[in-house]
Amino acid sequence: MSRRIVLLIALISLAVLGTAASPWTLPGGGLSAELMQHVKEKYGLDLTVRGRSTFAVLPIPRVKFEDVTLQFPDQAVRAEGGTLRGELRLLPLLLGRIELSDFDLTETRITASLQALQSVKWAEVLKDRTSETYARRLIINKSTLRWTDLNEANLDQFNLVLHWADAAEPMTLSGSARWRDEVVSLEQASVFPDLLVSDRISPFALTLSTHSARVTAEGEAQLGLSPRITGESTVKAKSVRDFTRWSGVELPFGSLLRAVSLAGEFSMDRRRLSWPAVSVTLGDDKLEGTVGVRFDTERPVITGTLAADTLNLSDLFAPFSQARTSSGAWSEENIDLTRTTGTDLDLRLSAASASLGRLSLDDMAASVLVQPGRIEASIGRAGFQDGSMKGRLSLVREDGQVELKSQGTFTGVKIAPFLVAMGEPRWITGLASGQFSFEGLGKNPADVIREAQGRSSIEIVDGEIVGIALDDALRRVDKRPLLASLNWKGGRTPFDKAQAQILVKDGVGEIVEAHLKGPTVQAALQGRVLLVDRTISLTANVSPAGAPASQSPALVFNVMGDWDNVAVSPQVRSLIERSGAAKPLFPSERVPADAQRPQAVAQ
């Protein structure tokens, strides 16, 4: 064969291949009409093409429709605009039949209705794939999804790959979308749709992730009149605070919590989602127990019983540290319970060791109840500084104000380690027991303190006052009263019992009774504690042990200043009055301010 013939055959072959590979514009009828009919009969979709339609043979037979509209019956799903590409099966095409193997929908606007989708007869739509051939894959690119009845679920930059070869294999899905300006990735999902629509059990798998959370689940699902899902699941949130802020999903204390994860077997039906045996990780702490979410109430209710070896709940007490400003004054910022009471919560907690802000507790049993505008927390029992304590705290918002109530009791608590833990000087030792009740009402912490009412009592036994030896001071004041004020600090004052009762009214704490009794000394305290200004103004009258109550105190100390800087100093007047040389300078009885004082007479 001559070179010219070979060259001619090659050119003809290239021309044929080029023609086969090049897209041909389709007229309104013919192949285009057959494809529309195929889509209608096979998938129940109405296809309308407003733009150009093309067909190509190589490398794979394919069609492309521009500016299309795909519509499911009853407006369940509608896709407008964009480009629809489809690959054709070769063998049916050679036999004169049209069968699509793949769909590719790009840059389209999808509108859907959840209610309409639920009313679709899916058993008829998903025909038996053992006898029918369907497209294996659907791809959606760079599209948007808008819901007519789920506005909060609208998606942008919607990408999806759906693959389902035949009934022997599960349908798999993967993709991504932008929701609330963040990317949500469907890493994998698989299910057998034909089993689900026929009320049979279908295996399923799901992995969904966002910038702040990740959910994985695997198990079995069944629809029908009593839908149910069971299996294993893992839920992780890098920061619950960030997740709630981004998603708008309201969770109890969601604005305060950081990293949380939950893993274990679960079951879900129309009424409840439950983990009968779950492992919860809260920060660095691990808890075991049960967790459930009820859906058959007005608001979702989270319930649970969890136990841990160690438990740090300091994040939950962060708002209390914010009750004061950087200058130390009470905050005037309104108290907002909305972000922390978004979902109802009924939780029981126990821990061998627990941290609540600066407090460290042992063998703690506590409960937390959250309802709309209400938070209640109680400690049923807890070991505290070698003693025990229990208490209750509630915050209730009503008519724009927050009512705070707290009460508690403690027994056998080592007072010195407690002061150190609270960041206070270790100025007293002994075992403390007592009780307290406190309540206030206001829009902000400052208002609550101004309206504060309450009562507290404390008793300390077998202790010492650190920083002053009162018995030594009494000896000095008897010998040299005027020099006692120059050197009174240092040493310790042991005592058998010290007790005090304080009555709080309108933000002012009045000392009703306060006494200290030791082997060689006794003292009485009187004065006020101003909660609003955070200051104290007290007087301590010190006498030798056994001195009659009617006798004037041997020493008087002034205890004054703000809570963070208390100054203790001897009352100078009382020292001068004890001086034999200086006593005649003062009248034996106090003279009214409007009366004439004694006049000195020159001799």
C-alpha positions, 0 to 999 in steps of 0.5 A, a space after each residue: 500500500 502506497 504512502 499516499 493511501 496510508 496518509 489518506 486513511 489516517 486523515 479520514 480516521 482523524 476526521 471521523 474521530 474528531 467529528 465523534 469527539 466534537 459536540 453536536 448541537 441537538 435540535 428540539 426533537 429527536 435525541 433531546 426529546 427522548 432524553 427528556 422522556 427517559 428522565 420523566 419515566 425513569 426518575 419522575 423528573 420534569 426536564 425543561 431546557 432553555 439553552 443549548 443542547 449538545 451531544 458527543 460520542 467520544 471518549 464517552 457518549 454524553 449530552 449537555 443541556 444548558 439553562 435547565 429546570 429539573 422538577 420533582 412532583 408537588 414542588 418537593 425539589 426544583 433545580 433551576 438554571 445551570 448546566 446538566 451533563 449526562 453520560 450515556 450507556 454505550 450498549 443501550 445506545 447502539 440498540 437504540 435506547 437512551 439510558 443515563 449512567 451519570 448526572 452532573 448538575 453545575 451552578 444550579 439553584 435548588 429549592 426544596 420542601 421538607 414537608 413535600 419530600 416527606 409526602 413522596 411515595 419513595 417506595 414507588 420512586 425507588 423501584 427494584 434495582 435488581 430488574 431495572 437499571 438506573 444512573 449510578 452517580 449524581 454530582 452537584 457542583 457549585 450550587 445553592 440549596 434553599 428550603 421553603 420550610 427550613 430557612 435555617 438550613 439554607 446552603 451555599 457552594 453546595 457540592 454533592 456526590 451520590 453513588 448507587 450502583 445497584 441494590 446489592 450495594 449501599 448508596 454512598 454520599 459525600 460533599 460539602 457546603 457553606 452554612 453560616 459562612 463556614 464549610 460543613 463537610 459530609 465526609 461519608 454517608 451510606 445507607 440502603 434506601 430500598 430497605 428503608 422505604 420498605 420498612 426494613 432494617 438498613 445498615 448506615 454510616 455517617 461522618 460529618 464535620 465542621 470547623 469546631 465539631 465532628 460527628 461519626 455514627 454507624 449502626 442500623 436504621 429503620 423507618 416506618 411508623 416507628 422509626 428507630 436508629 441504633 449503633 455506635 456514635 462519637 460526637 466531638 466539639 473542639 469548643 462548645 462555645 464556638 459551636 453554639 455561637 456559630 450554629 445558633 444551636 442553644 445548649 445549656 452552658 454552651 457559652 461557657 464550655 470548651 472541648 467536649 466529646 461523647 462516645 458510646 452506644 446510642 439509640 434514637 426514636 421519635 421521642 428520645 435520643 439516648 446513650 445508655 453507656 456513654 463516655 464523656 470527655 470534658 476538657 481533661 476530665 473523663 466521665 462515665 454514665 448515661 445521657 439522654 435527650 427528650 424530644 416529646 416536650 415543649 423544649 428538648 431536655 437533656 438528662 444524665 447521670 455521670 461520674 468521674 474521678 476528677 472533674 473541673 467545673 471552673 468554666 461554669 463559675 466564670 460568670 461569678 468572677 466577672 461580677 466585679 470589674 477590673 477596678 474591684 467594683 461590682 459590675 453594672 452590666 446586665 445579667 444575661 441567662 439566655 445563652 446559658 439556658 437555651 435547652 433544658 438540663 437535668 444532670 446528676 454529677 459525682 466525682 472523687 475530686 472536683 474543682 469549682 472555681 477556687 474551691 476543691 471538693 472531695 467525694 462530691 455529689 451534685 445536681 444541675 437543673 436548667 429551665 427557661 430563665 432558671 438555673 439551679 445547682 446543688 451540692 448534696 454532699 462534699 468533703 471540703 478541707 477535711 470537713 464537709 459541706 452542702 449547699 444550693 444556688 439558684 438564679 431566676 430571671 423574671 420581669 427583666 430582673 434576676 433573683 439570686 438565692 443561695 444557702 449552705 452549711 459546713 462542718 469541721 472545715 479547716 479555715 486556714 487552708 480555705 483562706 489560702 485557696 481563696 487567695 486570702 492571708 492565713 490570719 486564723 486557724 481552727 475548725 469552722 462550722 456554720 451556715 449561711 443564706 443570701 438572696 438578692 434581686 436586680 438587673 446586674 450584680 451591683 443591684 443584687 448586692 444593693 438589695 441583698 438580704 441574708 444571715 450567716 453564722 460561723 463558729 471556729 474551735 481550737 484555733 489561733 489568730 495569726 499576727 498578733 499575741 493579744 495576751 502579750 499586748 494586754 501585759 504591755 498595755 498594763 505596764 506602758 499603755 502609750 508604748 503598746 501601740 508601737 509594738 503590738 504585731 507578731 505572735 499568735 493568740 490561741 483560742 478555744 472558741 470564736 463565733 459570729 452572727 451577721 445579719 444582712 439587710 439592704 446590702 449592709 451586714 450588721 454584726 449581731 454577736 461576735 465573741 472570742 474566748 481563749 485561755 488568757 484573753 477574750 474579745 468581742 467584735 461589733 460593727 458593719 460590713 458594707 457589701 456594696 462598697 466592699 468595706 468593713 468598719 469594725 471594733 474589737 474590744 479585748 479583755 483578760 479572760 474572765 473579766 466582767 462584761 461591765 468592765 471597760 476593755 483593756 484594748 480596743 482595735 479598729 478593723 477598717 478598710 476594703 476587703 482586699 486591704 484590711 487595716 488592724 490598729 489599736 485605738 489610740 484614745 483607749 491607750 491614752 485613757 489607760 495612761 495614768 498621766 494622760 487620763 486626767 486630760 479626758 473627761 470621765 464621761 462623754 460630753 454631748 456635742 452641743 454642751 460646754 466642755 470643762 474649762 481649764 483654770 489657770 492657777 
